[in-house]
Amino acid sequence: MSKKQEAAVAAVAAVTAVAAATADVASEEHAAQDADIEGVESKEAAPATTEKTALAAALAEQRLIAVLQRCIAVIVTVDLFVGMYFLANTDAQTGEGNTTSPTVSAGSGDGLNSLSASIFAHASQPGLAERASALEHLPAVTAALADPTPAPAEALLDVPFIAQLPQWPSGCESVAAVMALDYAGVDISVADFVGNYLPRGNAPYYSGDRLLSVNPIKAFPGDPASADGWYIFALPMSEALSKLHSGVYYSTGGTLDDLCRQRVAHGEPVLVWITSNLSRPYLQLTVYDEDEPDTELQFIGNAHCVVLVGYDAEYFYVNDPLSGKAVAYPRETAELAFQWMGAQAIILDTTTGRPK
């Protein structure tokens, strides 16, 4: 049996197994949610006088929403498994495969692909270390906390929600930033942030036979109010936010669980870079840095930014500018999407930091 046939057989088996498991999980969750609903109703009958009661009610509501998202999560999980299995057994062993699509490195236990390697390369360009140092760079989110209290098993921050559409079709980072700033006490609109604080540069354009653009590690290519805009990475966004709040931290190299237990649990919202619908990153355009024309940039077609606002044993909760408030993302799938995008994050310390 050829490698492609083996991959196809494994894919079918995976889909079958996931489908069966999903049926069992759906049945169990239905019963569990009935119990949750009854618990919430009984709490509503009595005066809700504690933060714990409010938190339980909010989490119960989000778990109900998560039932619908389970189907999407299953599809995404199967897609990730099939893609990783197939590419690992074709590109690594036979050299076959689509050379224009992201590929998984052979033997890479963390599932990072070549496109993610490009993101990490951008994040380590000369001069960036000095910029990051000025923002108290936290490579693994290990800075000592003012409050050493152990993190609770679950938490959910009431971060105000702002919808990205229709006004900001490519402005997820700016919308997410304003949500977090609002929670931190900064009174600013998305339009004000984009017009006066967001670093912006040229969208892709031709110069001779080369397609050039500003590097997203320096500025946003284009206009976030246009569907033709692209995205901006965490470091320049950190620099923009630091003009509005004193407690801005730029972070790379950690995990979503680190961020939740060390930051969100202590009342600090976190901007995180993931992919839309938690799907695999894909290459949409290859351009060159207009400041360094020999530097190739791979523009990702599904880069996305959300605000990490909560967690429990099964889910991370985010304010997703495209989807809604406190959307439940399955832990493993969300973590993979976060790592694929270079584990980039911005922390707003609302404990010691203050609006400027």
Buried (B, 14 or more C-beta within 10 A) or exposed (E): EEBBEEBBEBBEEBBEEBEEEBEEBEEEBEEEBEEBBEEBEEBEEEEEEEEEBBBBBBBBBBBBBBBEBBEEBBBBBBBBBBBBBBBBBBBBEEEEBEEEBBBBBEEBEEBBBBBBBBBBBBBEBEEBEEBBEEBBBBEEBEBEBEEEEEBEEBBBBEBEBBBBEEBBBBBBBBBBBBBBBBBBEBEBEBBEBBEEBBEBBEBBBEEEEEBBBBBBBBBBBBBBBEEEBBBBBBBBBBBBBBEBBEBBBBBBBBBBBBBBBBBBBBBBBBBBBBBBBBBBBBBEEEBBBBEEEEBEBBBBBBBBBBBBBBBBEBBBBBBBBBBEBBBBBBBEBBBBBBBBBBBBBBBBBBEEBEBE
